[in-house]
């Protein structure tokens, strides 16, 4: 038999995933409009996935209260590392120019918004999305046809 109280209690968690998906969609549509490397669905999936990982890690704490020594921040830390690894694949160096940096940091930030949705921080998620959209829309690169950043213009590590 299906436990309806469990379904109802998990519906508010699903709303967090929906909010993350919607905010990821807003960011993805803006990036897709500016011919980004990743389509809008990638941003939606990033936000949903990070929200879901965050919900699972924080909800695991409630289900194991007193039974085990669990640290929910470990999953959050691994999300940041994993997303950073994936985002590195979006950065390309072609001779003297670098491409994909905006795509990479936007995906990384979308994951942070998904995590904040997962923790139920809807106001900061929405305001961060709004701030990111303002930055992306108002600070567009106004490059001339032959003007690109040279690899030598960036500090070396």
Residue pairs with C-beta under 8 A, 6 or more apart in sequence:
13 55
13 59
16 51
16 55
16 117
16 118
16 120
16 122
17 48
17 51
17 52
17 55
17 117
17 118
19 51
19 117
19 122
19 125
19 126
20 47
20 48
20 50
20 51
20 113
20 114
20 117
20 118
20 125
21 44
21 47
21 48
21 51
23 47
23 110
23 113
23 114
23 117
23 125
23 126
23 129
24 43
24 44
24 45
24 46
24 47
24 48
24 110
24 113
24 114
25 40
25 43
25 44
26 129
26 133
27 43
27 47
27 106
27 109
27 110
27 113
27 129
27 132
27 133
27 136
28 38
28 39
28 40
28 41
28 42
28 43
28 44
28 110
29 40
30 133
30 136
30 137
31 38
31 40
31 43
31 103
31 106
31 136
32 38
32 39
32 40
34 136
34 140
36 102
36 103
36 106
37 90
37 100
37 103
38 90
38 103
38 107
42 107
43 106
43 107
43 110
46 83
46 107
46 110
46 111
46 114
47 110
47 111
47 113
47 114
47 117
48 114
49 111
49 114
50 79
50 83
50 111
50 112
50 114
50 115
50 118
51 114
51 115
51 117
51 118
52 118
53 75
53 79
53 115
53 118
54 75
54 76
54 79
54 114
54 115
54 117
54 118
54 119
55 118
56 75
57 72
57 74
57 75
57 76
58 72
58 118
58 119
60 70
60 72
61 70
61 72
64 70
76 115
79 111
79 115
80 111
80 112
83 107
83 108
83 111
84 108
86 107
87 103
87 104
87 105
87 107
87 108
88 104
90 100
90 103
90 104
90 107
91 98
91 99
91 100
91 101
91 104
92 98
92 99
92 100
93 99
93 151
95 151
96 148
96 150
96 151
96 152
97 148
97 149
97 150
97 151
98 149
98 151
98 154
102 136
106 132
106 136
109 128
109 132
112 128
113 125
113 128
113 129
113 132
116 124
116 125
116 128
117 125
